[in-house]
């Protein structure tokens, strides 16, 4: 039985003015795969995520999502067809409470977003989902606290929980272990490996090699805007050029 292709990138290129960030990137990701993306600072990893998610428009190249060309689709439309992402820096509203952040997230993703004149308190499904999200994050008791009062690691954990609450088909994680303790990073590994079904495709950008090797089925290495390796973790670790870039050997 053939596996459906979740994502295909063809000759994806991004220039900022005359500065090349990515050039002729091409790869495919089958549904359910966990693809790790690594590379030194400035390799173009976050730019790649931003292009896939529609935050940036490519200079050239195409992006296909479950066979559909989404190159020109805006970010909000990609969210409504099953893409979710986290950012390098926490994107929560710091001065709002956990409960308000959760309601905003779920209300914005559901059909209730069209009912602008109606109080969100009247949407029982949204409120019930909000209780579930905060409960699963272990933060229900702090629902009335401002997000700014949370430790940064807890903020990151809540943001990832919001991603999962959208029931994504493609989950893009950009440095998800930033600010996490070793224990919290281990919990993140458990979430990815044990609680995200293989109907969800995951692309994870990280400098945390311990995390990457625990969750990735395959590794793609970016260097100076191009792909220099894309294979199993064992093969990539032994690649001479990858070893030279990371270890100077």
C-alpha positions as CSV (number, residue, x, y, z in Angstrom):
1,X,0.0,0.0,0.0
2,X,1.5,3.3,-1.1
3,X,1.9,6.1,1.5
4,X,0.3,9.5,0.7
5,X,2.6,12.4,0.1
6,X,1.9,15.1,2.7
7,X,4.3,17.7,1.4
8,X,6.4,18.3,-1.8
9,X,8.7,21.2,-2.3
10,X,10.1,21.9,-5.8
11,X,13.0,24.2,-6.5
12,X,12.1,26.5,-3.6
13,X,14.2,29.6,-3.6
14,X,14.2,32.8,-1.4
15,X,16.2,35.9,-1.9
16,X,16.0,39.0,0.2
17,X,17.1,41.7,-2.2
18,X,20.3,40.3,-3.6
19,X,21.0,38.0,-0.6
20,X,20.4,34.3,-1.2
21,X,18.8,32.5,1.8
22,X,17.5,29.4,0.1
23,X,18.1,28.1,-3.5
24,X,16.5,25.3,-5.4
25,X,15.4,23.3,-2.3
26,X,13.5,20.1,-3.3
27,X,12.2,17.3,-1.1
28,X,9.1,15.2,-0.3
29,X,7.6,14.2,3.0
30,X,5.2,11.2,3.2
31,X,2.3,11.4,5.5
32,X,3.1,10.5,9.0
33,X,6.9,11.0,8.7
34,X,8.9,13.0,11.3
35,X,11.4,15.0,9.3
36,X,14.2,16.7,11.3
37,X,15.8,19.8,9.7
38,X,19.2,20.7,11.0
39,X,22.0,23.0,10.0
40,X,24.2,25.8,11.4
41,X,22.8,29.3,12.1
42,X,22.0,31.1,8.9
43,X,21.5,27.9,6.9
44,X,17.9,28.9,6.1
45,X,15.9,26.6,8.4
46,X,13.4,29.1,9.7
47,X,13.0,30.7,6.3
48,X,12.1,27.2,5.0
49,X,9.4,26.8,7.7
50,X,8.1,30.3,6.9
51,X,7.8,29.5,3.2
52,X,5.9,26.2,3.9
53,X,3.6,28.0,6.3
54,X,3.0,31.0,4.0
55,X,4.7,33.6,6.3
56,X,7.0,34.4,3.3
57,X,6.5,34.2,-0.5
58,X,9.1,32.3,-2.4
59,X,11.2,34.0,-5.0
60,X,10.5,31.0,-7.1
61,X,9.5,27.4,-6.7
62,X,6.3,25.6,-5.7
63,X,4.9,24.0,-2.6
64,X,2.4,21.1,-2.8
65,X,0.3,20.0,0.2
66,X,-1.4,16.6,-0.2
67,X,-1.2,17.1,-3.9
68,X,-2.6,20.6,-3.9
69,X,-0.5,23.6,-5.0
70,X,-0.6,26.0,-2.0
71,X,2.3,28.2,-3.1
72,X,0.0,31.3,-3.3
73,X,-2.2,30.4,-0.3
74,X,-2.1,32.8,2.6
75,X,-1.1,31.7,6.1
76,X,-4.6,31.8,7.6
77,X,-5.9,29.6,4.8
78,X,-3.1,27.1,5.4
79,X,-4.2,26.9,9.0
80,X,-7.7,26.0,8.0
81,X,-6.5,23.1,5.8
82,X,-4.5,21.5,8.6
83,X,-1.2,23.3,9.1
84,X,0.0,24.3,12.5
85,X,3.3,25.7,13.7
86,X,5.2,26.9,16.7
87,X,7.8,29.7,16.6
88,X,11.4,30.2,17.8
89,X,10.1,32.8,20.2
90,X,6.9,32.4,22.2
91,X,4.0,34.0,20.3
92,X,1.4,34.1,23.1
93,X,-0.3,37.3,24.3
94,X,1.7,38.1,27.4
95,X,-0.8,40.4,29.1
96,X,-3.8,38.2,28.6
97,X,-4.6,35.2,30.8
98,X,-4.1,31.6,29.9
99,X,-7.8,31.2,29.6
100,X,-8.1,34.2,27.2
101,X,-5.2,33.0,25.1
102,X,-6.8,29.6,24.8
103,X,-10.2,30.9,23.9
104,X,-8.7,33.2,21.2
105,X,-6.8,30.3,19.7
106,X,-9.7,27.9,19.6
107,X,-12.2,30.6,18.6
108,X,-10.0,31.7,15.7
109,X,-9.7,28.1,14.3
110,X,-13.3,27.1,14.5
111,X,-16.5,28.1,12.7
112,X,-17.4,30.3,15.7
113,X,-14.9,32.9,14.4
114,X,-17.7,34.2,12.1
115,X,-19.9,35.1,15.0
116,X,-18.3,38.3,15.9
117,X,-21.3,39.8,17.7
118,X,-21.8,36.9,20.0
119,X,-20.0,36.4,23.3
120,X,-17.5,33.5,23.2
121,X,-18.9,32.3,26.5
122,X,-22.0,31.1,24.5
123,X,-19.9,28.7,22.4
124,X,-20.0,25.7,24.7
125,X,-17.8,23.6,22.4
126,X,-15.0,26.2,22.4
127,X,-15.2,26.6,26.2
128,X,-15.1,22.8,26.7
129,X,-12.1,22.5,24.3
130,X,-10.3,25.3,26.2
131,X,-10.8,23.4,29.5
132,X,-9.4,20.3,27.9
133,X,-6.3,22.0,26.4
134,X,-5.4,23.7,29.7
135,X,-6.0,20.5,31.6
136,X,-3.8,18.4,29.3
137,X,-1.1,21.1,29.6
138,X,-1.3,20.8,33.4
139,X,-2.2,24.5,33.7
140,X,-6.0,24.5,34.5
141,X,-5.4,25.9,38.0
142,X,-3.6,28.9,36.5
143,X,-6.1,29.7,33.9
144,X,-6.8,33.2,35.3
145,X,-3.1,34.1,35.5
146,X,-1.5,36.3,32.9
147,X,0.8,34.4,30.5
148,X,3.7,36.6,31.5
149,X,3.6,35.0,35.0
150,X,4.4,31.6,33.5
151,X,8.0,30.3,33.3
152,X,9.2,30.4,29.7
153,X,9.3,26.7,29.5
154,X,5.6,26.5,30.5
155,X,4.8,29.1,27.8
156,X,6.5,27.0,25.2
157,X,4.6,23.9,26.3
158,X,1.3,25.7,26.2
159,X,2.0,27.0,22.7
160,X,2.7,23.5,21.4
161,X,-0.5,22.3,23.1
162,X,-2.3,25.0,21.1
163,X,-0.8,23.6,17.9
164,X,-2.1,20.1,18.8
165,X,-5.5,21.4,19.7
166,X,-6.0,22.5,16.1
167,X,-6.0,18.8,15.0
168,X,-3.3,19.4,12.4
169,X,-2.3,17.2,9.5
170,X,1.1,19.0,9.2
171,X,2.8,20.2,12.3
172,X,5.8,22.6,11.9
173,X,7.9,22.9,15.0
174,X,10.7,25.6,15.0
175,X,13.1,25.1,17.9
176,X,10.4,23.7,20.2
177,X,12.8,22.8,23.0
178,X,14.0,26.4,23.4
179,X,13.7,27.4,27.0
180,X,12.7,23.9,28.2
181,X,14.5,22.0,31.0
182,X,15.8,18.5,30.3
183,X,12.6,17.1,31.9
184,X,10.3,19.3,29.8
185,X,12.3,18.4,26.7
186,X,11.8,14.7,27.5
187,X,8.1,15.3,27.9
188,X,8.1,17.0,24.5
189,X,9.8,13.9,23.0
190,X,7.1,11.7,24.6
191,X,4.3,13.9,23.2
192,X,5.7,13.6,19.7
193,X,6.5,9.9,19.9
194,X,3.5,8.7,21.9
195,X,0.7,11.1,21.6
196,X,0.8,12.4,18.0
197,X,-0.6,9.8,15.6
198,X,1.0,8.8,12.4
199,X,-1.8,10.6,10.5
200,X,0.1,13.8,11.5
201,X,3.2,14.7,9.6
202,X,5.8,16.6,11.7
203,X,8.7,18.8,10.4
204,X,10.9,19.8,13.3
205,X,13.7,22.3,13.2
206,X,16.1,22.1,16.1
207,X,19.6,22.6,17.4
208,X,18.9,20.1,20.2
209,X,20.5,17.0,18.6
210,X,19.4,14.8,21.4
211,X,15.8,15.7,20.8
212,X,16.1,15.4,17.0
213,X,17.7,11.9,17.1
214,X,14.9,10.7,19.4
215,X,12.0,11.8,17.2
216,X,13.2,12.0,13.6
217,X,12.7,9.3,11.0
218,X,14.8,11.2,8.6
219,X,17.2,14.2,8.7
220,X,17.6,17.0,6.2
221,X,20.7,19.1,6.6
222,X,20.7,22.7,5.3
223,X,24.0,24.6,4.7
224,X,24.4,28.0,3.0
225,X,20.8,27.8,1.6
226,X,21.0,24.3,0.1
227,X,20.4,20.7,1.0
228,X,23.6,18.8,1.5
229,X,22.1,15.6,3.0
230,X,18.7,14.0,3.4
231,X,18.6,10.5,4.7
232,X,18.2,8.4,7.8
233,X,19.8,9.6,11.0
234,X,22.5,7.0,10.9
235,X,23.5,7.8,7.4
236,X,23.5,11.6,7.9
237,X,25.6,11.2,11.1
238,X,28.3,9.4,9.0
239,X,28.2,11.8,6.0
240,X,31.7,13.4,5.7
241,X,30.4,16.8,4.7
242,X,28.0,16.9,7.7
243,X,30.8,15.9,10.0
244,X,33.0,18.6,8.6
245,X,30.4,21.3,9.1
246,X,29.4,20.2,12.7
247,X,32.7,18.9,14.0
248,X,35.4,20.4,11.8
249,X,36.7,16.9,10.9
